[in-house]
Amino acid sequence: MARSPAEIARPLTFTERLDAYERLMRLDRPIGAALLLWPALWSLWLARRAVPEVEVLAIFLLGVVLMRSAGCVVNDLADRRFDPHVERTRDRPLATGIVSPREAIVLAIALMLVAFVLVLQFNFQTVLLSFAAVAITVIYPFLKRFFVFPQAWLGVAFSFSIPMAYAAQLNYIPLAGWALMGATFFWIIAYDTEYAMVDRDDDVKLGLKSSAILLGRFDVAAVMIAHAVFLAILTAIGHWQRLDAFYFAGLAVAAGLALYQYWLIRGRDRARCFRAFRNNNWVGLAVFTGLALDLHFRSGLLR
């Protein structure tokens, strides 16, 4: 909720400040972290064709939360002049003034430094990739001012955990890793276009760019094509990596969820488009469950 001018003038209590930082990092809205996490889990399992080491899994889990939180802070810093004019974002801590830009900058740097300390536990190639990941994260929020398709950049940003997961475990990135990143790129295009459809009217008024604006009346068709390419590449990866029934069953569930999203977004209603966006958490879970079960039973048969 937005605070009145009198409330803003009053110093925040410790609890209020923690709550503001939590909302700034979107810890109260974990859907973004979940969507960032699923590709990391797919690649961690597929790279080793087994459950990853506990330490590696823990580092990636914490790293995903830290980098997603840092990305949200940077995003709100970049958008602090626009967010007060957008229905969905007008109550964010920077938009309302309860957190200062200086505080947000310090918080973002602290989150990235902790994430970097975690990455230092891995090999040199993974550390190098982490620098690229930070650059992509920092640049993304500014793209919608001039780049007509910022969702493509987010596709790279949110799939970048895949090469990092392969590099951390194998010390190189095989072709399968790049193929998985390509599939994930199209999935992100699909769900972030659904997200952009929620804000389209506000973005047009503010002169911002998005795939929903670029695609116009072809937005729904583009979302479904992106979902289809995503699932087609995952199907090809499954045959290539000799995966079995559980994996393909997971893809079938994911395809059913994509069709449900079509039903939600076809009328372009804001609330239903947002529901479709959130539904992608179940898509990620379906793919992961199928993959994990497939590799689990395969490893049991090989013992």
C-alpha positions, 0 to 999 in steps of 0.5 A: 500500500502507498503511504501518505506524505506524512507517513513517508516523512516519518522514519521507518521502524526496523520491521518496516524497513525489512518489509520494504527491502523484502518487497523490493527484492520480491521475496514476497512474490517468489514466482520470478525466482521459481521461473529462474530456478526451473532451468537451473534444475533441469540443467543440473540434473541433465548435465550429470544425468543424476541428482547433483551434489548437495553442495552444488545444488545448494549454491545454485538454489541460493544463487538464484534467489540472490540474483533474482533479488538483485535483478528486481532491485536494479529493475526498480531503480531503472523504473522508479520514474515510471512505476508510479504511473503503472497500475501494477507497480505504483506501490513498489518501495522505490516508487512510493519513496519509502526506500531511497535510490542510495539504499537500493544501490547498496542492497543490489551491490551487496546481493551481487557480492554474496552471489559472487562469493558463492560462484567462487566455489566453482571453476574458472569458467563458471566464474567468467560466466558469472561476470556475463550474467551480472552484465546481462542482469544490469543491462536488461531493465534499461532496454525497454526504453529503446529496444523493441523486443526486451523480452529477448534479452530477458530470455538470455538472462533467465536461461543463463543459469544453464551454461553455468550449471554445465560449466560448474559440473563438467568444466565445459558446455556441451551442445546439449547445454546450448540446446537446452538454453535455446529451448528455455529462451523460447519459453521465456519469450512466451511467458514474459510476453504474457506478462507484458500483455498485462502492462501493455496499455500503461507501457504505451502511454509511457513510451516504453517497449515490449514484445506485447506492443511489438506483436500487436494483434499477433501476440497470442499467436506468438506466445503459442508459437514460442511455447511450441518451439520450446516443447519441440526442442525439449522433445528433440533433446529427449530423443537425443539424450535417450530419455524415456517415458517419464520425461516425455510424460512431463512434456505432455503435461507441459503442453497441456498447460500451454494450451490452458494458457492459450484459453486464458490469454485469448481474450487479452484480459489483464487478470487472465494474462497474469494468471497465464504468466504464473501458470508457467511455474507448473510448466517448469515443474512438469518438465523437471518432474519428468526429467528427475523421475526418468533419470532416477529410474534409469540410474536404478536400472543401471545399478 
